[in-house]
Amino acid sequence: MAEVTENTTHSKKEYGASDIQVLKGLEGVRKRPAMYIGSTGIEGLHHLVYEVVDNSVDEVLAGFCTQVDVVLNKDGSVSVTDDGRGIPIDQHAEGKTALEVILTTLHAGGKFDSDAYKVSGGLHGVGVSVVNALSQWLEVEVRRDGQVHSQRYNDGEPTAPLAVTGKADKTGTKITFMPDPDVFETTEMHFDVLSTRLRELAFLNSGVRITIREEASGKSHDFYYKGGLSEFVQYLNENKTVLQKEPIHFTVDRGEISVEVAMQYNDSYGENLFSFANNIRTVEGGTHLIGFKAALTRTLNNHATKNNLFRGTGKDKVASISGDDVREGLTAVVSVNLTEPQFEGQTKGKLGNSEVKGIVEAAVGERLGEFLEQNPSVARKIIDKSVAAARARDAARKARALTRRKTALENSSLPGKLADCSIREPEHCEIFIVEGDSAGGTAKQGRDRRFQAILPIRGKILNVEKARVDKILANEEIRNMITAIGTGIGDEFDLAKLRYGRVIIMTDADVDGSHIRTLLMTFFFREMAELLKAGHMYIAIPPLFRVKKGKEEVYAYTDDEKDKLVKKMATGKAGTKGVQVQRYKGLGEMNPEQLWETTLNPETRTMRLVRLEDMVEADKVFTLLMGDQVEPRRKFIEDNAEKVRNLDLI
């Protein structure tokens, strides 16, 4: 009989009551911060500011606040001040002041009682207690009952009792906090990211003034909009040619749910939809957006059928228009306020209340139907545009089939110009989109074939800002890029099919190269925005000069760098005579070894990561630079010309 030996290394461990951990107070937040704010990256960091601001905006919704001020202080802390009622400072049943309870206890606040706040954006947030828990320190000032009450917290705990520190002739709250560097990957706030959210809040709450100031740079914004969502839509459509002069704007109250919609068509080919619930941007949509889209499609189809607006004969005859067709060129903001919102996920990305869909659908159907009946000329323009979109959609469907990536056994479908890499794991691969066959040939010779793919493109691609998807897909250079990258575009975009972890634009360092780079960025922003959001887009920075003296050879990326190198090398009796300066007019002027050393080699190259932090501002810039309106573009160039230092690097 064989001897049986027990493996004591993996012996069973008893699991009992002693193994159950109870984290008191805010310990759980510090132990698992991502559970409460989504991540410990830049998004989670900014979420701290949003939580404090949302509390101030809830005072706006309740009718007690008219101004909110955000300051990014030089020391890295953030201050949020409002002129609301001030956080209560009287004694709570917990044996502490109400202020201390709110700052040190999860799920404590006035948002659970509809008498205090009928509608609240902070109701399903994580609360200011989580901000306190994830800060090195937090200071609060409450102006209430004619006095200023102050208290400081370190690592979530009060350092002393609440104290009266002065007199106050107004009410309000000021919270200043320092994000904890031991918690977050970075504690550097992004002014533009915060500005985007604050601008939205000002549009959504007409009449409130929201300001932001960055002490270190001196940058500031003052957001104040009387027109609310109507003004929001006009702002989004700035520099675009609109189909109707004024946005369609209405508010409908249905019991405890309020629906506000503003919408306006322009002559572009994309859609720009924003949805909110209790002032929270629902980036993933939800039942309110589903209801809006359904009502829009049904109402426009009904009006067109009733008034015989579907024109054409034979193959050109259109019997109905789809949701994609009716949303072409549409800019709309849909906002709902409700007492019991149900958000999917802690970061409130999607509204889940089932009853909201029917209410929004009915409200939009009724009010939009009335508008179309009362404005027949505008109705005809909208439907004519939707019909044209339907015809283009059929042509685009055929063109799309040519760009879909085949399986690994059918690699012959990849563009003939593509020099692919041998590694197949996307996270280890990168593709360079290179201007011109000459530079493409040099790049193919200089690259590391294991993980670097090269796709040359010829000249200036189509300006997609002025083209429908059927025309975009008919462009060979664009088709090659779509096929090589593998994700598809528009509604069919799928990031999971990305073939390369880094998509790198590499163009000449001259004016033509800058123009090609802008055309490419316009395409990626309009058709593959998720690629930018996910951090997969880069711009290669080739050198402008090669400075050589004897065997010493150094590359310079700006005129200043070149001048300093020349001065440094110009030593001895020969002075500058022995220094040779070569100006690279294009990538093709480098040999493969030089291109590898300066622009391709991950160990020595310089690249810029393209970040997409403010969709609204990015949309406005691309519309301005690449759209049909000439005068705004001329003014932009005139206003910014003096800021240009080195056009080659723009």
ZIWOZI-V401629 format. One record per pair of residues at least 24 apart in sequence whose C-alpha atoms are under 7 Angstrom apart, sorted by the first residue. I is the first residue (numbers start at 1). GAP is how many residues later the second one is. D is the distance in whole Angstrom. If there is no record, write none. Layout:
i;gap;d
I;GAP;D
I;GAP;D
//
This chain:
i;gap;d
25;79;7
25;80;6
26;78;7
26;79;7
26;107;6
29;101;7
29;104;7
30;103;6
30;104;6
36;90;6
36;310;7
37;310;7
38;309;6
40;143;7
40;144;5
40;145;6
41;143;6
41;144;5
41;145;7
42;144;7
45;139;7
45;142;7
46;143;7
48;83;5
51;71;7
51;74;7
51;76;6
51;77;6
52;28;7
52;76;6
53;27;7
54;67;6
54;68;6
55;67;6
56;26;6
58;62;5
58;63;6
59;25;6
61;58;7
62;55;6
66;142;5
66;143;6
67;141;6
67;142;5
67;143;6
68;141;6
68;142;5
68;143;6
69;141;6
69;142;5
69;143;6
70;141;6
70;142;5
70;143;6
71;141;6
71;142;5
71;143;6
72;141;6
72;142;5
72;143;6
73;141;7
73;142;5
74;141;6
74;142;5
76;102;7
76;112;7
77;99;7
77;100;5
77;101;4
77;102;7
78;98;5
78;99;6
78;100;7
79;95;7
79;96;6
79;97;4
79;98;7
80;94;6
80;95;5
80;96;6
81;92;6
81;93;4
81;94;7
82;90;5
82;91;6
82;92;7
83;88;6
83;89;4
83;90;7
84;87;6
84;88;5
84;89;7
85;86;5
85;87;5
86;56;5
86;57;6
86;58;6
86;85;6
86;86;4
86;87;5
87;55;6
87;86;7
102;27;6
103;25;6
103;26;4
103;29;6
104;25;5
104;52;7
105;24;6
118;221;6
119;159;7
119;218;7
119;219;6
119;220;5
120;158;6
121;157;5
121;158;6
121;159;6
125;221;7
132;24;5
134;45;6
134;46;6
134;49;7
135;42;6
135;43;5
135;44;4
135;45;5
136;42;6
136;43;6
136;44;5
137;40;6
137;41;6
138;38;6
138;39;4
138;40;6
139;36;6
139;37;5
139;38;6
140;34;6
140;35;5
140;36;6
141;32;6
141;33;5
141;34;6
142;30;6
142;31;5
142;32;6
143;25;6
143;27;7
143;28;5
143;29;5
143;30;6
144;27;5
144;28;7
192;422;7
193;420;6
193;421;6
196;418;6
199;24;6
201;78;7
203;25;5
203;26;6
203;29;6
204;24;6
204;25;6
204;75;7
229;33;6
229;104;7
230;32;5
233;29;7
233;30;7
233;31;7
233;98;6
233;99;6
233;100;7
236;380;7
239;384;7
239;385;6
239;390;6
239;393;7
240;26;6
241;25;5
241;26;6
242;24;4
242;25;6
243;24;7
243;138;7
244;134;6
252;111;7
256;82;6
256;83;6
257;79;7
257;80;6
257;81;5
258;78;6
258;79;5
258;80;7
259;76;6
259;77;5
259;78;7
259;101;7
260;74;6
260;75;5
260;76;6
261;72;6
261;73;5
261;74;6
262;70;6
262;71;5
262;72;7
263;68;6
263;69;4
263;70;6
264;66;6
264;67;5
264;68;6
265;64;5
265;65;5
265;66;6
266;63;5
266;64;6
267;62;6
268;61;5
269;59;5
269;60;5
269;199;6
270;58;5
270;59;5
271;56;6
271;57;5
271;58;5
271;59;5
271;60;6
272;58;6
272;59;5
272;60;6
273;58;6
273;59;5
273;60;6
274;58;6
274;59;5
274;60;6
275;58;6
275;59;5
275;60;6
276;58;6
276;59;5
276;60;6
277;58;6
277;59;5
277;60;6
278;58;6
278;59;5
278;60;7
282;66;6
282;67;5
282;68;5
282;69;7
283;66;5
283;67;7
284;65;5
284;66;5
285;65;5
285;66;7
286;64;5
286;65;4
286;66;6
287;64;6
287;65;6
287;66;6
287;67;6
287;69;6
287;70;5
288;68;6
288;69;5
288;72;6
290;67;6
291;66;4
291;67;6
291;69;5
291;70;4
292;68;6
292;69;5
292;72;6
293;30;7
294;67;7
295;66;5
295;69;6
295;70;5
296;69;7
297;25;7
297;26;5
297;29;6
299;66;6
299;70;6
304;79;7
318;69;7
321;65;7
321;66;6
321;69;6
325;61;5
325;64;5
325;65;6
326;60;5
328;58;7
392;78;6
393;77;7
395;75;6
396;73;6
396;74;4
396;77;7
399;71;7
399;74;6
399;75;7
400;73;7
403;76;6
403;79;6
403;80;5
404;79;6
404;84;7
405;78;6
405;81;6
414;69;6
414;70;6
415;65;6
415;69;7
417;38;6
417;39;7
418;36;6
418;37;5
419;25;7
419;34;5
419;35;5
419;36;6
420;33;4
420;34;7
421;28;5
421;29;5
421;30;5
421;31;5
421;32;5
422;27;7
422;28;5
422;29;6
423;27;6
423;28;6
426;72;7
426;73;5
426;74;4
426;75;5
427;73;7
427;74;5
428;73;6
429;71;5
429;72;6
429;73;7
430;70;5
430;71;6
430;72;5
430;73;6
431;69;6
431;71;6
431;72;5
431;73;6
432;71;6
432;72;5
432;73;6
432;74;6
433;24;7
433;71;6
433;72;5
433;73;6
434;71;7
434;72;5
434;73;6
435;24;7
435;71;7
435;72;5
438;150;6
439;148;5
439;149;4
442;146;7
442;149;7
442;150;5
443;149;6
443;152;7
445;147;6
446;146;4
446;147;6
446;149;6
446;150;5
447;149;6
447;153;6
460;56;5
461;58;7
463;56;6
464;58;7
464;59;6
465;161;6
465;162;6
466;161;7
489;38;5
489;39;6
490;37;5
490;38;7
493;35;7
501;35;6
502;34;5
502;35;6
502;36;7
503;33;6
503;34;5
503;35;6
504;33;6
504;34;5
504;35;5
504;36;6
505;33;6
505;34;5
505;35;6
506;33;6
506;34;5
508;78;5
508;79;6
509;35;7
509;76;7
509;77;6
509;139;5
509;140;7
510;75;7
510;138;5
511;137;6
514;136;7
522;100;7
532;78;6
532;79;6
532;80;6
533;78;7
533;79;5
535;75;7
535;76;6
537;72;6
537;73;6
538;69;6
538;70;5
538;71;5
538;72;5
539;68;6
539;69;5
539;70;7
540;59;7
540;66;7
540;67;5
540;68;7
541;58;7
541;65;6
541;66;6
542;56;6
542;57;5
543;55;7
544;39;6
544;40;5
545;36;7
545;37;5
545;38;5
545;39;6
546;35;6
546;36;5
546;37;7
547;32;7
547;33;6
547;34;5
547;35;6
548;31;6
548;32;5
548;33;6
549;29;6
549;30;5
549;31;6
//
